């Protein structure tokens, strides 16, 4: 799988091959591929959508939404006090 993903630069073919060939219910190669090429790459390049897709593929839907939310948090607003006379 790493040959397809890294040498051929074809992540889609690597994902498809993992889905078709892995017989283990835990799918460790699929999870490793998603973790390295989606989540870690997304964090390294600040691509929140890539990270979100990675979490979604792993079934971590809440984490998928949280990584989108954390990126778009608005800074706290400063309020000034005015005196009226």
LUMGURO-40415 format. One line per 8 residues: for each residue x, y, z of N, C-alpha, C. Coordinates in Angstrom, 3 decimals, decimal comma. Last residue first. Layout:
LUMGURO-40415
X:Y:Z:X:Y:Z:X:Y:Z  ... .
//
This chain:
LUMGURO-40415
-22,182:61,240:29,679:-22,391:62,317:30,638:-23,560:63,175:30,233  -21,094:57,954:29,613:-22,036:58,923:29,064:-22,267:60,005:30,099  -18,215:56,263:28,907:-18,961:56,959:29,920:-19,854:57,982:29,241  -17,602:53,022:27,664:-17,786:54,454:27,412:-18,574:55,044:28,550  -15,378:50,408:27,300:-16,389:51,034:28,136:-16,411:52,539:27,829  -15,028:48,092:24,701:-14,574:49,304:25,367:-15,728:49,885:26,174  -14,239:44,754:24,220:-15,286:45,752:24,391:-14,717:46,933:25,165  -12,897:42,551:21,923:-12,632:43,477:23,016:-13,742:44,510:23,044 .
-13,682:39,178:21,258:-13,797:40,594:20,926:-13,516:41,433:22,167  -11,622:36,386:20,702:-12,527:37,113:21,580:-12,508:38,591:21,222  -11,549:35,020:17,375:-10,894:35,541:18,578:-11,910:36,324:19,414  -13,403:32,204:16,309:-13,182:33,642:16,248:-12,469:34,099:17,516  -12,382:29,216:14,852:-12,787:29,918:16,058:-12,454:31,400:15,919  -11,724:27,580:12,733:-12,491:28,793:12,462:-12,988:29,497:13,715  -10,426:25,377:13,755:-9,699:26,232:12,828:-10,398:27,580:12,663  -12,370:24,133:15,248:-11,210:24,702:15,929:-10,441:25,652:15,033 .
-14,134:23,160:13,265:-14,552:24,218:14,180:-13,361:24,907:14,835  -12,704:21,122:12,042:-13,178:22,255:11,238:-13,523:23,440:12,133  -12,327:19,431:14,164:-11,132:20,016:13,548:-11,513:21,162:12,612  -14,990:18,736:14,777:-14,208:19,551:15,706:-12,983:20,164:15,057  -15,743:17,061:12,698:-16,366:18,382:12,803:-15,546:19,294:13,707  -14,047:14,903:13,306:-14,062:15,482:11,971:-14,645:16,893:11,996  -14,801:14,193:15,854:-13,468:14,776:15,666:-13,361:15,456:14,297  -17,279:13,094:15,162:-17,225:14,266:16,038:-15,875:14,967:15,897 .
-16,570:10,886:13,561:-17,333:11,997:12,996:-17,278:13,259:13,856  -14,646:8,713:12,964:-14,577:9,653:14,089:-15,251:10,958:13,665  -14,326:6,984:10,901:-15,549:6,871:11,681:-15,566:7,771:12,901  -12,276:7,339:9,197:-12,022:6,465:10,330:-13,244:6,301:11,227  -13,345:9,220:7,481:-13,100:7,867:6,969:-12,856:6,874:8,092  -13,272:11,448:9,218:-14,554:10,915:8,765:-14,395:9,479:8,252  -10,543:11,922:9,455:-11,306:11,529:10,646:-12,646:10,905:10,254  -10,089:12,624:6,742:-9,407:11,500:7,376:-10,148:11,002:8,602 .
-11,616:14,942:6,438:-11,951:13,742:5,660:-11,311:12,505:6,266  -10,187:16,631:8,165:-11,584:16,310:8,441:-12,024:15,056:7,689  -7,742:16,834:6,821:-7,800:16,227:8,157:-9,223:15,792:8,492  -8,670:18,151:4,535:-8,004:16,856:4,413:-8,025:16,118:5,746  -9,607:20,519:5,658:-10,542:19,634:4,980:-9,961:18,241:4,786  -7,390:21,824:6,649:-8,376:21,300:7,596:-9,349:20,334:6,934  -4,259:21,975:6,102:-5,420:21,687:5,259:-6,480:21,019:6,132  -1,706:22,488:7,091:-2,847:23,307:7,536:-4,053:23,174:6,610 .
0,168:20,613:6,551:-0,031:21,642:5,535:-1,166:22,602:5,881  0,062:18,959:8,777:1,352:19,526:8,377:1,194:20,678:7,394  -2,615:18,166:8,820:-2,096:18,993:9,912:-0,794:19,669:9,517  -2,686:16,650:6,465:-3,561:17,807:6,629:-3,071:18,739:7,717  -0,901:14,629:7,086:-0,583:15,549:5,987:-1,429:16,811:6,072  -2,320:13,388:9,188:-1,007:13,998:9,440:-0,615:14,974:8,339  -4,756:12,654:7,762:-4,756:13,431:9,000:-3,412:14,129:9,222  -3,840:11,440:5,248:-4,926:12,400:5,360:-4,748:13,278:6,604 .
-1,654:9,795:5,465:-1,822:10,575:4,243:-2,992:11,547:4,281  -1,672:8,604:8,066:-0,479:9,243:7,508:-0,782:10,196:6,361  -4,343:7,726:8,482:-3,652:8,533:9,491:-2,471:9,289:8,882  -4,825:6,200:6,176:-5,639:7,389:6,453:-4,914:8,307:7,430  -2,893:4,188:6,551:-2,888:5,005:5,345:-3,667:6,305:5,558  -3,758:3,056:8,953:-2,419:3,649:8,865:-2,336:4,598:7,662  -6,262:2,088:8,185:-6,175:3,115:9,216:-4,828:3,825:9,182  -5,417:0,168:6,306:-6,306:1,263:5,899:-6,216:2,416:6,900 .
-3,957:-1,539:7,949:-3,284:-0,837:6,853:-4,110:0,352:6,374  -5,916:-2,543:9,774:-4,795:-1,714:10,243:-4,085:-0,953:9,127  -8,756:-3,562:10,001:-8,170:-2,861:8,851:-6,992:-1,956:9,255  -10,274:-5,107:11,698:-9,728:-3,856:12,229:-9,134:-2,974:11,125  -10,826:-7,403:10,260:-11,919:-6,480:10,565:-11,415:-5,129:11,054  -8,779:-8,403:7,578:-8,879:-8,169:9,014:-9,964:-7,124:9,283  -8,516:-8,294:4,876:-9,545:-9,185:5,404:-9,739:-9,008:6,902  -7,807:-6,103:2,276:-7,696:-6,357:3,704:-8,861:-7,209:4,193 .
-8,506:-5,658:-0,422:-7,590:-6,736:-0,068:-7,534:-7,057:1,423  -10,292:-3,482:-0,703:-10,563:-4,760:-1,365:-9,737:-5,914:-0,813  -9,203:-1,386:0,795:-10,587:-1,796:1,025:-10,861:-3,182:0,458  -6,642:-1,204:-0,372:-6,813:-1,548:1,047:-8,213:-2,071:1,316  -7,332:-0,396:-2,960:-6,649:-1,669:-2,752:-6,775:-2,132:-1,305  -8,427:2,127:-2,392:-9,245:1,090:-3,006:-8,628:-0,284:-2,786  -6,150:3,450:-1,375:-7,354:3,274:-0,553:-8,238:2,154:-1,091  -4,469:3,356:-3,638:-4,043:2,728:-2,388:-5,238:2,482:-1,468 .
-5,936:4,878:-5,430:-5,699:3,470:-5,733:-5,261:2,719:-4,482  -5,763:7,342:-4,075:-7,069:6,727:-4,342:-6,927:5,245:-4,647  -3,082:7,994:-4,058:-3,726:7,682:-2,788:-5,068:6,993:-3,008  -0,509:7,780:-5,777:-1,910:7,502:-6,103:-2,630:7,037:-4,836  2,278:7,961:-5,948:1,495:9,147:-5,598:0,010:8,987:-5,966  3,974:5,872:-6,258:3,141:6,218:-7,413:2,306:7,472:-7,198  5,191:6,025:-3,693:5,992:5,976:-4,924:5,180:6,397:-6,147  3,000:6,323:-1,831:4,176:7,183:-1,809:4,937:7,192:-3,132 .
0,831:4,584:-2,498:0,601:5,929:-1,963:1,811:6,838:-2,103  1,983:2,240:-3,478:0,962:2,947:-4,257:0,820:4,394:-3,792  3,698:1,612:-1,381:4,245:1,808:-2,733:3,254:2,591:-3,579  1,965:1,216:0,727:2,841:2,381:0,763:3,457:2,662:-0,601  0,806:-1,183:0,000:0,000:0,000:0,000:0,859:1,262:0,000 .
//
